[in-house]
């Protein structure tokens, strides 16, 4: 049984994932991610985002992604 990688964090895994993916997907600084999350009502520090990126960046990169089925109809 694998251990939960989020077990020592009070923040929910969905918020951590959102912050990490925002940082990697868009060319944003840590403070920009902090501001965007604050706009969604999530009050965190840019240092928290840095910790999440360092700790969970590879974890989210190695997660399997779902592949959308291609449209089989020719148009």
N, CA, C and O atoms as a GROMACS GRO file, in nm:
protein
  300
    1UNK      N    1   0.084  -0.118   0.000
    1UNK     CA    2   0.000   0.000   0.000
    1UNK      C    3   0.089   0.124   0.000
    1UNK      O    4   0.177   0.138   0.085
    2UNK      N    5   0.066   0.213  -0.094
    2UNK     CA    6   0.146   0.335  -0.100
    2UNK      C    7   0.089   0.439  -0.004
    2UNK      O    8  -0.031   0.445   0.020
    3UNK      N    9   0.179   0.520   0.049
    3UNK     CA   10   0.138   0.623   0.144
    3UNK      C   11   0.087   0.745   0.068
    3UNK      O   12   0.126   0.770  -0.046
    4UNK      N   13   0.000   0.818   0.132
    4UNK     CA   14  -0.056   0.939   0.074
    4UNK      C   15   0.052   1.048   0.075
    4UNK      O   16   0.100   1.082   0.183
    5UNK      N   17   0.091   1.103  -0.039
    5UNK     CA   18   0.196   1.205  -0.040
    5UNK      C   19   0.150   1.338   0.020
    5UNK      O   20   0.234   1.424   0.048
    6UNK      N   21   0.022   1.356   0.042
    6UNK     CA   22  -0.032   1.480   0.096
    6UNK      C   23  -0.059   1.472   0.246
    6UNK      O   24  -0.123   1.561   0.302
    7UNK      N   25  -0.013   1.369   0.313
    7UNK     CA   26  -0.052   1.342   0.450
    7UNK      C   27  -0.008   1.448   0.550
    7UNK      O   28  -0.072   1.462   0.655
    8UNK      N   29   0.097   1.524   0.522
    8UNK     CA   30   0.145   1.624   0.617
    8UNK      C   31   0.098   1.766   0.585
    8UNK      O   32   0.141   1.862   0.649
    9UNK      N   33   0.011   1.780   0.487
    9UNK     CA   34  -0.034   1.911   0.444
    9UNK      C   35  -0.180   1.934   0.485
    9UNK      O   36  -0.264   1.845   0.471
   10UNK      N   37  -0.208   2.054   0.537
   10UNK     CA   38  -0.345   2.089   0.575
   10UNK      C   39  -0.428   2.127   0.453
   10UNK      O   40  -0.551   2.114   0.454
   11UNK      N   41  -0.361   2.174   0.348
   11UNK     CA   42  -0.431   2.215   0.227
   11UNK      C   43  -0.476   2.092   0.150
   11UNK      O   44  -0.408   1.990   0.149
   12UNK      N   45  -0.591   2.102   0.086
   12UNK     CA   46  -0.645   1.987   0.014
   12UNK      C   47  -0.558   1.955  -0.109
   12UNK      O   48  -0.497   2.045  -0.167
   13UNK      N   49  -0.554   1.829  -0.149
   13UNK     CA   50  -0.475   1.791  -0.267
   13UNK      C   51  -0.520   1.861  -0.395
   13UNK      O   52  -0.438   1.885  -0.483
   14UNK      N   53  -0.647   1.894  -0.405
   14UNK     CA   54  -0.696   1.962  -0.525
   14UNK      C   55  -0.637   2.103  -0.537
   14UNK      O   56  -0.604   2.147  -0.647
   15UNK      N   57  -0.624   2.173  -0.425
   15UNK     CA   58  -0.566   2.307  -0.427
   15UNK      C   59  -0.417   2.300  -0.457
   15UNK      O   60  -0.365   2.382  -0.532
   16UNK      N   61  -0.349   2.203  -0.399
   16UNK     CA   62  -0.206   2.185  -0.426
   16UNK      C   63  -0.185   2.155  -0.574
   16UNK      O   64  -0.097   2.213  -0.638
   17UNK      N   65  -0.266   2.066  -0.629
   17UNK     CA   66  -0.254   2.032  -0.770
   17UNK      C   67  -0.282   2.153  -0.858
   17UNK      O   68  -0.213   2.174  -0.958
   18UNK      N   69  -0.381   2.232  -0.824
   18UNK     CA   70  -0.413   2.351  -0.902
   18UNK      C   71  -0.296   2.448  -0.902
   18UNK      O   72  -0.259   2.500  -1.007
   19UNK      N   73  -0.237   2.473  -0.786
   19UNK     CA   74  -0.124   2.566  -0.778
   19UNK      C   75  -0.003   2.517  -0.856
   19UNK      O   76   0.061   2.596  -0.925
   20UNK      N   77   0.029   2.389  -0.845
   20UNK     CA   78   0.145   2.334  -0.916
   20UNK      C   79   0.122   2.336  -1.066
   20UNK      O   80   0.211   2.373  -1.142
   21UNK      N   81   0.004   2.296  -1.110
   21UNK     CA   82  -0.024   2.293  -1.253
   21UNK      C   83  -0.030   2.433  -1.313
   21UNK      O   84   0.010   2.452  -1.427
   22UNK      N   85  -0.080   2.530  -1.237
   22UNK     CA   86  -0.079   2.668  -1.285
   22UNK      C   87   0.064   2.717  -1.304
   22UNK      O   88   0.094   2.786  -1.402
   23UNK      N   89   0.151   2.682  -1.210
   23UNK     CA   90   0.290   2.727  -1.218
   23UNK      C   91   0.361   2.667  -1.339
   23UNK      O   92   0.435   2.737  -1.408
   24UNK      N   93   0.340   2.539  -1.364
   24UNK     CA   94   0.410   2.473  -1.474
   24UNK      C   95   0.343   2.496  -1.610
   24UNK      O   96   0.413   2.503  -1.711
   25UNK      N   97   0.212   2.507  -1.613
   25UNK     CA   98   0.142   2.518  -1.741
   25UNK      C   99   0.155   2.656  -1.803
   25UNK      O  100   0.167   2.668  -1.925
   26UNK      N  101   0.152   2.759  -1.720
   26UNK     CA  102   0.158   2.896  -1.769
   26UNK      C  103   0.287   2.962  -1.721
   26UNK      O  104   0.339   2.924  -1.616
   27UNK      N  105   0.340   3.059  -1.794
   27UNK     CA  106   0.465   3.125  -1.751
   27UNK      C  107   0.437   3.225  -1.638
   27UNK      O  108   0.440   3.346  -1.658
   28UNK      N  109   0.411   3.172  -1.518
   28UNK     CA  110   0.376   3.254  -1.404
   28UNK      C  111   0.484   3.245  -1.297
   28UNK      O  112   0.551   3.143  -1.283
   29UNK      N  113   0.499   3.353  -1.223
   29UNK     CA  114   0.589   3.350  -1.108
   29UNK      C  115   0.511   3.293  -0.988
   29UNK      O  116   0.390   3.275  -0.994
   30UNK      N  117   0.584   3.265  -0.882
   30UNK     CA  118   0.518   3.213  -0.762
   30UNK      C  119   0.419   3.313  -0.705
   30UNK      O  120   0.312   3.276  -0.657
   31UNK      N  121   0.455   3.440  -0.711
   31UNK     CA  122   0.364   3.544  -0.661
   31UNK      C  123   0.240   3.559  -0.750
   31UNK      O  124   0.132   3.592  -0.701
   32UNK      N  125   0.255   3.536  -0.880
   32UNK     CA  126   0.139   3.541  -0.970
   32UNK      C  127   0.042   3.427  -0.939
   32UNK      O  128  -0.079   3.446  -0.939
   33UNK      N  129   0.098   3.308  -0.911
   33UNK     CA  130   0.013   3.195  -0.874
   33UNK      C  131  -0.058   3.226  -0.742
   33UNK      O  132  -0.176   3.196  -0.726
   34UNK      N  133   0.015   3.286  -0.648
   34UNK     CA  134  -0.045   3.326  -0.521
   34UNK      C  135  -0.162   3.422  -0.544
   34UNK      O  136  -0.268   3.407  -0.483
   35UNK      N  137  -0.143   3.520  -0.631
   35UNK     CA  138  -0.249   3.618  -0.660
   35UNK      C  139  -0.370   3.553  -0.727
   35UNK      O  140  -0.484   3.585  -0.694
   36UNK      N  141  -0.346   3.462  -0.821
   36UNK     CA  142  -0.457   3.395  -0.888
   36UNK      C  143  -0.536   3.307  -0.791
   36UNK      O  144  -0.659   3.303  -0.797
   37UNK      N  145  -0.466   3.237  -0.703
   37UNK     CA  146  -0.536   3.156  -0.603
   37UNK      C  147  -0.610   3.244  -0.504
   37UNK      O  148  -0.719   3.209  -0.458
   38UNK      N  149  -0.551   3.359  -0.470
   38UNK     CA  150  -0.619   3.452  -0.380
   38UNK      C  151  -0.748   3.504  -0.444
   38UNK      O  152  -0.848   3.524  -0.375
   39UNK      N  153  -0.746   3.524  -0.575
   39UNK     CA  154  -0.866   3.566  -0.646
   39UNK      C  155  -0.975   3.461  -0.643
   39UNK      O  156  -1.092   3.493  -0.659
   40UNK      N  157  -0.938   3.335  -0.623
   40UNK     CA  158  -1.035   3.226  -0.612
   40UNK      C  159  -1.075   3.201  -0.467
   40UNK      O  160  -1.150   3.108  -0.438
   41UNK      N  161  -1.025   3.285  -0.376
   41UNK     CA  162  -1.061   3.270  -0.235
   41UNK      C  163  -0.971   3.178  -0.157
   41UNK      O  164  -1.007   3.136  -0.047
   42UNK      N  165  -0.854   3.145  -0.210
   42UNK     CA  166  -0.760   3.057  -0.143
   42UNK      C  167  -0.644   3.142  -0.093
   42UNK      O  168  -0.567   3.196  -0.173
   43UNK      N  169  -0.631   3.155   0.038
   43UNK     CA  170  -0.530   3.242   0.097
   43UNK      C  171  -0.406   3.160   0.133
   43UNK      O  172  -0.403   3.092   0.236
   44UNK      N  173  -0.305   3.168   0.048
   44UNK     CA  174  -0.179   3.097   0.070
   44UNK      C  175  -0.064   3.192   0.042
   44UNK      O  176  -0.084   3.301  -0.013
   45UNK      N  177   0.056   3.152   0.081
   45UNK     CA  178   0.177   3.231   0.061
   45UNK      C  179   0.252   3.178  -0.061
   45UNK      O  180   0.241   3.060  -0.095
   46UNK      N  181   0.330   3.265  -0.127
   46UNK     CA  182   0.406   3.218  -0.243
   46UNK      C  183   0.510   3.114  -0.203
   46UNK      O  184   0.549   3.032  -0.286
   47UNK      N  185   0.554   3.115  -0.078
   47UNK     CA  186   0.647   3.013  -0.030
   47UNK      C  187   0.580   2.876  -0.022
   47UNK      O  188   0.646   2.774  -0.041
   48UNK      N  189   0.451   2.874   0.004
   48UNK     CA  190   0.377   2.747   0.002
   48UNK      C  191   0.375   2.690  -0.139
   48UNK      O  192   0.392   2.570  -0.158
   49UNK      N  193   0.354   2.777  -0.237
   49UNK     CA  194   0.354   2.732  -0.377
   49UNK      C  195   0.492   2.677  -0.413
   49UNK      O  196   0.501   2.575  -0.481
   50UNK      N  197   0.599   2.744  -0.369
   50UNK     CA  198   0.734   2.697  -0.398
   50UNK      C  199   0.757   2.559  -0.337
   50UNK      O  200   0.816   2.472  -0.401
   51UNK      N  201   0.712   2.539  -0.214
   51UNK     CA  202   0.726   2.409  -0.149
   51UNK      C  203   0.649   2.302  -0.225
   51UNK      O  204   0.698   2.191  -0.245
   52UNK      N  205   0.527   2.335  -0.267
   52UNK     CA  206   0.446   2.239  -0.342
   52UNK      C  207   0.512   2.204  -0.475
   52UNK      O  208   0.513   2.087  -0.514
   53UNK      N  209   0.566   2.305  -0.544
   53UNK     CA  210   0.629   2.280  -0.674
   53UNK      C  211   0.751   2.191  -0.656
   53UNK      O  212   0.772   2.098  -0.734
   54UNK      N  213   0.831   2.219  -0.555
   54UNK     CA  214   0.950   2.136  -0.530
   54UNK      C  215   0.913   1.994  -0.491
   54UNK      O  216   0.980   1.899  -0.532
   55UNK      N  217   0.808   1.979  -0.412
   55UNK     CA  218   0.774   1.847  -0.360
   55UNK      C  219   0.686   1.765  -0.455
   55UNK      O  220   0.705   1.644  -0.466
   56UNK      N  221   0.593   1.829  -0.524
   56UNK     CA  222   0.495   1.755  -0.603
   56UNK      C  223   0.509   1.772  -0.753
   56UNK      O  224   0.429   1.716  -0.828
   57UNK      N  225   0.606   1.847  -0.800
   57UNK     CA  226   0.622   1.868  -0.943
   57UNK      C  227   0.640   1.739  -1.020
   57UNK      O  228   0.572   1.715  -1.120
   58UNK      N  229   0.731   1.655  -0.973
   58UNK     CA  230   0.754   1.527  -1.041
   58UNK      C  231   0.639   1.430  -1.017
   58UNK      O  232   0.610   1.347  -1.103
   59UNK      N  233   0.574   1.439  -0.902
   59UNK     CA  234   0.461   1.352  -0.872
   59UNK      C  235   0.349   1.372  -0.974
   59UNK      O  236   0.292   1.276  -1.025
   60UNK      N  237   0.317   1.499  -1.002
   60UNK     CA  238   0.211   1.528  -1.099
   60UNK      C  239   0.258   1.501  -1.241
   60UNK      O  240   0.177   1.467  -1.327
   61UNK      N  241   0.387   1.516  -1.268
   61UNK     CA  242   0.438   1.490  -1.402
   61UNK      C  243   0.433   1.341  -1.435
   61UNK      O  244   0.416   1.304  -1.551
   62UNK      N  245   0.446   1.256  -1.335
   62UNK     CA  246   0.446   1.111  -1.358
   62UNK      C  247   0.307   1.048  -1.351
   62UNK      O  248   0.291   0.929  -1.377
   63UNK      N  249   0.207   1.128  -1.315
   63UNK     CA  250   0.071   1.075  -1.310
   63UNK      C  251   0.023   1.042  -1.451
   63UNK      O  252   0.048   1.119  -1.544
   64UNK      N  253  -0.047   0.930  -1.468
   64UNK     CA  254  -0.099   0.900  -1.601
   64UNK      C  255  -0.208   0.998  -1.640
   64UNK      O  256  -0.292   1.036  -1.558
   65UNK      N  257  -0.204   1.038  -1.764
   65UNK     CA  258  -0.306   1.131  -1.814
   65UNK      C  259  -0.411   1.052  -1.890
   65UNK      O  260  -0.382   0.947  -1.947
   66UNK      N  261  -0.532   1.103  -1.891
   66UNK     CA  262  -0.638   1.038  -1.965
   66UNK      C  263  -0.631   1.082  -2.110
   66UNK      O  264  -0.611   1.200  -2.138
   67UNK      N  265  -0.647   0.989  -2.199
   67UNK     CA  266  -0.641   1.018  -2.342
   67UNK      C  267  -0.784   1.028  -2.393
   67UNK      O  268  -0.865   0.938  -2.374
   68UNK      N  269  -0.812   1.139  -2.458
   68UNK     CA  270  -0.944   1.158  -2.514
   68UNK      C  271  -0.956   1.076  -2.642
   68UNK      O  272  -0.864   1.077  -2.725
   69UNK      N  273  -1.066   1.005  -2.661
   69UNK     CA  274  -1.082   0.927  -2.784
   69UNK      C  275  -1.096   1.021  -2.905
   69UNK      O  276  -1.163   1.124  -2.898
   70UNK      N  277  -1.034   0.982  -3.011
   70UNK     CA  278  -1.042   1.064  -3.132
   70UNK      C  279  -1.178   1.047  -3.198
   70UNK      O  280  -1.243   0.944  -3.186
   71UNK      N  281  -1.216   1.151  -3.269
   71UNK     CA  282  -1.343   1.146  -3.341
   71UNK      C  283  -1.326   1.050  -3.459
   71UNK      O  284  -1.238   1.069  -3.543
   72UNK      N  285  -1.410   0.948  -3.464
   72UNK     CA  286  -1.396   0.846  -3.570
   72UNK      C  287  -1.474   0.881  -3.695
   72UNK      O  288  -1.458   0.816  -3.798
   73UNK      N  289  -1.558   0.982  -3.689
   73UNK     CA  290  -1.637   1.019  -3.807
   73UNK      C  291  -1.558   1.115  -3.894
   73UNK      O  292  -1.501   1.213  -3.845
   74UNK      N  293  -1.554   1.087  -4.022
   74UNK     CA  294  -1.488   1.178  -4.118
   74UNK      C  295  -1.587   1.288  -4.153
   74UNK      O  296  -1.703   1.261  -4.182
   75UNK      N  297  -1.539   1.409  -4.152
   75UNK     CA  298  -1.629   1.521  -4.182
   75UNK      C  299  -1.588   1.588  -4.309
   75UNK      O  300  -1.652   1.684  -4.351
   0.00000   0.00000   0.00000
